[in-house]
Amino acid sequence: MEELSWTRPVSCANANNCPEVAVTSEAVYVRSSLQPSSIAELTLAEWRDLLAGIRNGEFDV
C-alpha cells in the first residue's frame, strides 16, 4: 500500500476520537484516530454511496 495522507474534519483538530480519511485514485481509506491500525478500504463508488446515505439521514438514530 502506498503512503497515505490522512485528513480529519477541522472540528476534530484537537480531539482524540475522530474519523480520518485518505483518498487515492483507486480507493478511499477510513479509520478512527483511536485505532489507526484498523483501516477500512472502500471503492470510490462505495464512498459516494456512504456520503449520500449520511447526507440523506439514512444512519440517523
N, C-alpha and C positions, 0 to 999 in steps of 0.2 A: 504494500500500500504506500502510495506517495505521502510525503509530509503534508499534513492537513493544517489549514489555517482556521482555527476555531474562533467563532464570534458568539457573543451573547447579547441579549437585549440591553439597551442603555440603562433601563431601570434596574438592572442587576449588577451594575458596575462594581458595587462594593458588597454584594451579598454572597453567601456561601452556597445557596441552593438554587441554582439557575440552569435553564436549558442552554446548551451550546450547540451550534450548528456549523458544519463545514461543508461547503458546496464545491464540487468538482464538475468537470464537463460530463461525467457519466453517472454520478450518484450524489446523494445528499446524506451526510452522516449526522446523527443526532446523539447527544449524550447528556448526562447530568453532571454538573460540576461536583456533585457529591461522590459520583462513581465514574470518573473519567475513563476507566478501562473498559466499561460496558458501553459499547457503541452499537447503535442500530444503523443499518445501511438501507436506504430507500432509493428506489429508482426515481428519476425525475417525475414520472407520472404519479407514482405513489406520494411524493412530496406535494405535488399540486393538489391531489385529492385530499390529503391531510389538511392542507391550508384551507381549502374550500370548505371542508367539514367544520373546521374551527370557526371560520367566518360565518357559516350558516347556523351555528349553535348546536351542531349535532352531538357535541360532547358536554354540553351544559348539564349540570345536575339538577 
